[in-house]
Amino acid sequence: QKEVEQDPGPLSVPEGAIVSLNCTYSNSAFQYFMWYRQYSRKGPELLMYTYSSGNKEDGRFTAQVDKSSKYISLFIRDSQPSDSATYLCAMSAGSGYSTLTFGKGTMLLVSP
Amino acid sequence: DAGITQSPRYKITETGRQVTLMCHQTWSHSYMFWYRQDLGHGLRLIYYSAAADITDKGEVPDGYVVSRSKTENFPLTLESATRSQTSVYFCASSEPQGGRKVEQYFGPGTRLTVT
């Protein structure tokens, strides 16, 4: 079993839809959770960062962590064609662990 | 505010040649990382460095060499390039604080083709 599982997609939605992107993980030591957005032929850019369980909201984006289920989500409200990208989840145990474990990414396509 | 830069952005080389990919960051972050990204594999860590003159292997280090004589630079060398090293290479940096702030910031990538 991979440490972090992420559906590769592609996930195709119409403009304005609510998008849900998810990752599951197996390492219960993970406590820092990130979402990166990667446009085609660009480097990943940090989108959201959360610590431990709970929700974090930033504009149209909401990150949710459920440590009991080892499941994290990224919700995008009122999706736009400019949201079309690959979304990667990443996580870390912190506390001396400086490396991140990444999911393979989900490709999102938002059509006008 | 340059952030993190990589050079060259595109490189074509032949099998057996040595090639060096450069990475430079202006944030004075202590940690720097090299990843390769391939279809079906996602991002895989090659090497990372906690500070100048401190480096450690990641998941796929074979065939690669790194050095870090200055905090801001972290070059990656393919000593004898092979076709399997054709990939997109990303450099990243971070400044963990007491185990927190572990997020990493990525450069634009170098697309390397080995013929």
Interface residues (C-beta under 8 A of the other chain):
Chain A: Y32 M34 Y36 R41 K42 G43 P44 E45 L46 Y49 Y51 L88 A90 S92 G94 S95 G96 Y97 S98 T99 L100 F102 G103 K104 G105
Chain B: Y31 F33 G40 H41 G42 L43 L45 Y48 A50 G58 F90 S94 P96 G99 R100 V102 E103 Q104 Y105 F106 G107 P108 G109 R111
